[in-house]
Amino acid sequence: MSGHNPSGLTREMAVAARAAGAALAALPAGERSALLRALAGALAEPETRAAVFAANAADIERARAAEAAGAPVPASIKRLGLDAAKLDSVIEGLRQLADMPELANQVTLRRELDDGLILERKSCPLGVLGVVFEARPDAMVQIVGLAWKSGNAVLLKGGSEARESNRALAAVVQRVLAARGLDGRAAVLLEDRADVGALLGLHGVVDLIVARGSSEFVQHVQRSTRIPVMGHAAGVCHLYLHAAADPAMAARVAVDAKCSYPAACNSIEALLWDPGAGAALDAALAALVKAGVELRGCPATRARHPDIKPASDDDWGHEFGALVLAVRQVADLDGALAFIERHGSRHTEAIVTADPAAAERFLTAVDAGSVFHNASNRFADGFRYGLGAEVGVSTDKLHARGPVGVEGLLTYRWLLRGQGQVTTSYGAGGRKYKHRDLK
C-alpha cells in the first residue's frame, strides 16, 4: 500500500506488512544495502528535495497559523523544521547504514554439544515494528532505513503536525521500493488517529512498538497494549560541574549541551555545581547568558549570581525543550548522584572534571543509557555513535538502551543440527556434553 492510508489500519494490512518484511529480510545483504543507497540517492535529487522542502514549509506555516490563533503549541513543533542540513544528515546516515557490516542473519555463536550435535545462535529481525513518533519528519526516513537494514517491516504513525512532510517522504520511500520490485507494504505510513489504537491492538502480528513522545504518552501506550513497548520519552538530562572542572571547558560544554538544539531530548535541562566549582559555574553562566539562555537558580546559585531568576520546585526534573536552564548547587559528587537519581529520566548525564577518580565514579554510578565525561550530552545520538541513525532513544533497560540502531531491532534464534540424538542418552552413567565452542 502507498504511504497514504485512507482506509485505516486493519489486521489484514499488518499481516501483509509482515509478509513484505519477510521478503525484505530474505534479500541478500548486499541488496538491502543497495536499497538504502537508492533511498539516499532519491533524497539527494533536486526535484525530490524541492518537493520535501515545500511540504515541510506547508506544515510549518500551518503550525504558525495555529499558534497565532492562540492554539496551544507543543514543544515537538520546535522539531518540525526540515532544512537542507538536516536532510543531508539523513542522507549521510542512510549511506553510513548501507556501509555497516551486516548484523541480521548472522551466526553469533556456534557450539558443539556432542559429536554430530551442533548448536548455533543466529540473529534475525523482530518482524513488524510499529513506530509512533513526534513532529520530526526526518525521523521517519531514519526509522525506515534502520528497518530495511535489519530486515523488519515498519508501520509508521507520525504526528499530524508533520502530515505533508511525512507524505512527501513516504512517497519517496514507496518509489524506491517499487523501482526495485519490492512490496510497498514493507513500510506503511498511517495517518488516521484511530490507527494508533488499531496498531496497539495487533498483538501477535506487530512485534515491537516504539513510542516516541512525552512521558505521559509513552505511559499511555504501555498501558494500552500487550505488545512490548520500547519507550522514547522525556529527556531530562543534567550536566554536573565538579570541583575540578576547567572553567573554559565547562562553558564550552554547557553551551553546546543546551544551545545547539534546545528542543532535542539530549539537551540539558539542569546544570549542577558543587561549592568548589565556582569559577567553572561563573564561566558557564556567562557563556549561557550570552547565548540567550534564561537561567533559573536555586538560592545558593542566586547568592553568587543575583541577576538570574529564582527556580521553583517544578523546574527540577522538568523538560523545558527551550532556551531555559535550571541551575542548582549540590554539596558534592554524592549530592549530584542523588539529585540525578531523583530527577533524571535515565537518558544522558555528563560530568566536567579533571579528576579521573571522580569521573570514573560518576560513569559507574549514574543509572542512565549514556553517561559522559568532559563531553556534551548532545553526543547521545545514533548517527554520532556510528549507528547510522536511531529508531529512538530507549530509557528502558531490557533488550536495548540508549540510541537504538540496527542491533536493537534484532533478536535471535537457536538452531540445533543433530543426527538422531535424544536427551535420555545424557546424564549419570551416560554420555557427557562437550560444550566446545567452534569458530
Secondary structure, 3 states (H helix, E strand, C coil): CCCCCCCCCCHHHHHHHHHHHHHHHCCCHHHHHHHHHHHHHHHHCHHHHHHHHHHHHHHHHHHHHHHHCCCCCCHHHHHCCCCHHHHHHHHHHHHHHHHCCCCCCCEEEEEEEECCEEEEEEEEECCEEEEECCCCCHHHHHHHHHHHHHCCEEEEECCHHHHHHHHHHHHHHHHHHHHCCCCHHHEEEECCCHHHHHHHCCECCECEEEEECCHHHHHHHHHCCCCCEEEECCCCEEEEECCCCCHHHHHHHHHHHHHCCCCCCCCEEEEEECHHHHHHHHHHHHHHHHCCCEEEECHHHHHHCCCCEECCHHHCCCCCCCCEEEEEECCCHHHHHHHHHHHCCCCEEEEECCCHHHHHHHHHHCCCCEEEECCCHHHCCCCCCCCCCCCCEECCCCCCCEECCHHHHEEEEEEEECCCCCHHHECCCCECCCCEECC
